[in-house]
Amino acid sequence: MRKYLVIVAICLFVLGPVAKILSWNHADVFMIASFAGLGIITTMAFVKKK
């Protein structure tokens, strides 16, 4: 489960800048999703595995 959550977080983190570069509609929403992905990655870095 943890591995899949990290994969989703990385995809979200990369999607924001890609949306801005490609000038997609509503790119700001993708940037907010990118910040959410960054938050998930940061949280996973500080939460210890059981």
Contact map, one row per residue, 1 for C-alpha under 8 A:
11111000000000000000000000000000000000000000000000
11111100000000000000000000000000000000000000000000
11111110000000000000000000000000000000000000000000
11111111000000000000000000000000000000000000000000
11111111100000000000000000000000000000000000000000
01111111110000000000000000000000000000011001000000
00111111111000000000000000000000000000000000000000
00011111111100000000000000000000000010000000000000
00001111111110000000000000000000000111011000000000
00000111111111000000000000000000000011001000000000
00000011111111100000000000000000000010000000000000
00000001111111110000000000000100110111000000000000
00000000111111111000000000000000111111000000000000
00000000011111111100000000000000010000000000000000
00000000001111111110000000000110110000000000000000
00000000000111111111000000110111110000000000000000
00000000000011111111100000000010010000000000000000
00000000000001111111110000000000000000000000000000
00000000000000111111111100100110000000000000000000
00000000000000011111111100110010000000000000000000
00000000000000001111111000000000000000000000000000
00000000000000000111111100000000000000000000000000
00000000000000000011111110100000000000000000000000
00000000000000000011011111100000000000000000000000
00000000000000000000001111100000000000000000000000
00000000000000000000000111111100000000000000000000
00000000000000010011001111111110000000000000000000
00000000000000010001000001111111000000000000000000
00000000000000000000000001111111100000000000000000
00000000000100110010000001111111110000000000000000
00000000000000111011000000111111111000000000000000
00000000000000010000000000011111111100000000000000
00000000000110110000000000001111111110000000000000
00000000000111111000000000000111111111000000000000
00000000000010000000000000000011111111100000000000
00000000100110000000000000000001111111110000000000
00000001111110000000000000000000111111111000000000
00000000110110000000000000000000011111111100000000
00000000000000000000000000000000001111111110000000
00000100100000000000000000000000000111111111000000
00000100110000000000000000000000000011111111100000
00000000000000000000000000000000000001111111110000
00000000000000000000000000000000000000111111111000
00000100000000000000000000000000000000011111111100
00000000000000000000000000000000000000001111111100
00000000000000000000000000000000000000000111111100
00000000000000000000000000000000000000000011111110
00000000000000000000000000000000000000000001111111
00000000000000000000000000000000000000000000001111
00000000000000000000000000000000000000000000000111
